[in-house]
Amino acid sequence: MFNFKNKSAAATSQDKVYMTGEEKLEGMLADIKTAAHSSDAVMVVAFFHDQFTLLRDEMDEQGVAYRFFDLLHQRYETVNAAGNQMVRVMLLPYEVLKGMSSGFGEEKSGEVAVIVAGHHPKLETDELVLAFAQALKRKVVITFYQSFEDELLKVFGGERIQQLMITLGLVKGEAISHPMVTNSIRTAQEKLGERIVSDLPAGSEPEWFRSNISTK
């Protein structure tokens, strides 16, 4: 994996970009399991309901002990935990972050891994993750997982970049992680911002694009 981290005073942030959505999901699940053993807490964030449901189903099937926030009933549920097992993984819809970005009191020790299922097309929504990480007042490692099949990258030449990566020798299951990639994604979000005509809720990224982006 090409791995170059972009560091700031508040948190360490990086992008992992995979060739396909399937590889992205596999990479996320592998990193969730690793972080569950190496970090004090793991926050898995999904911007869209289809991402949230897919992650919940996969973690169920793979026996990952986790808690998730049920938006419908406004409560946390625990899955696959045995007895008094400490549950370190929490699956959160991004809407919850809005109410968790005002600070958590005194600074604490220990590392928190924040694993995000892709960037939100709208930059301001995406930045809720950073605000949340800063509010934790702990060492936080944020990783955004993207694929060239995701709508955001497809709109800005994802297929062309995908072919370039194949030419350069990127193999199946490998991820790209580099500040240039992060900067390119942010630039794509900034350009997209000029075409956003509304911010209607959507269950998936493609639906969000159909509902909120001008085609003119």
HELIX and SHEET records of a PDB file:
HELIX    1   1 GLY A   21  SER A   38  1                                  18    
HELIX    2   2 HIS A   49  GLU A   61  1                                  13    
HELIX    3   3 TYR A   94  MET A  100  5                                   7    
HELIX    4   4 LEU A  123  ASP A  126  1                                   4    
HELIX    5   5 LEU A  128  LEU A  136  1                                   9    
HELIX    6   6 GLU A  151  VAL A  155  1                                   5    
HELIX    7   7 GLY A  158  THR A  167  1                                  10    
HELIX    8   8 PRO A  179  GLY A  193  1                                  15    
HELIX    9   9 GLU A  205  ASN A  212  1                                   8    
SHEET    1   A 2 PHE A   2  ASN A   3  0                                        
SHEET    2   A 2 ILE A 176  SER A 177  1                                        
SHEET    1   B 8 ASN A   6  LYS A   7  0                                        
SHEET    2   B 8 THR A  12  TYR A  18 -1                                        
SHEET    3   B 8 LYS A 139  SER A 147  1                                        
SHEET    4   B 8 GLU A 111  VAL A 116  1                                        
SHEET    5   B 8 ALA A  41  ALA A  46  1                                        
SHEET    6   B 8 VAL A  89  PRO A  93  1                                        
SHEET    7   B 8 TYR A  66  ASP A  70  1                                        
SHEET    8   B 8 ARG A  75  VAL A  79 -1                                        
END                                                                             
